[in-house]
């Protein structure tokens, strides 16, 4: 519930989808199991519980046309938005009724229940300005710069995110890092405030925008989950992801609440 009005918390799932990509141009429109990538992402978000709205935010009419063709909602945003978070913040300025926003990456296929877990936490914990998801890190993840690691305090809030192995394993046992999944939930006011801040030193060093929040005093609640998420970044990923969709039958979902 919204603490000020006792009305249900209004949470928007926003899917930033940029046409240009250095490694995989027109990624949102690539066909996977007979549908464009953006449709698979949208359908998963639309099946998640706890959301008032799902909307694609793009810089290209072709993506907008594809979303409209399968009955989805979309909005045009400026091409100069530097990141998905900036794109969402630009649009969210015109969403006064939204209490919170879940940033669902446009090139990520994540289970609806996991999106719903994040939305549910935002609804139940208005004290948390930002929340995100993580899973236990494997030994391979620890050494892989592409796998972002996070360590948390005893209350479950992020202490630091890094591409390097953290913490340093000087002794056996003790703390272990989690592998961060790049899906975020923001209070709308926190999202707008963060987007207005300049890039921070640690953010620039690690190329991790969540460090801007930590450097500016925001707490990030990390929810440890289990489940599946599939990313697509390179041309080699396309047949692999398409085969996984065909194999697991993940082309269709229905909202669960």
Secondary structure, DSSP 4 states (H G I P E B T S, - for coil): --TTT-SPP-EEEEEEE-S--SSSTTGGG-EETTEEHHHHHHHHHHTSTT-SEEEEEES-HHHHHHHHHTT--EEE--TT--SHHHHHHHHHTT-TT-SEEEE--TTEEE-HHHHHHHHHHHHH-TT-SEEEEEEEPPHHHHH-TTS-EEEE-TTSBEEEEESS--S--SSSSS---EEEEEEEEEEHHHHHHHHTSPPPHHHHHHT-THHHHHHTT--EEEEE----EEE--SHHHHHHHHHHHHHHTTT------
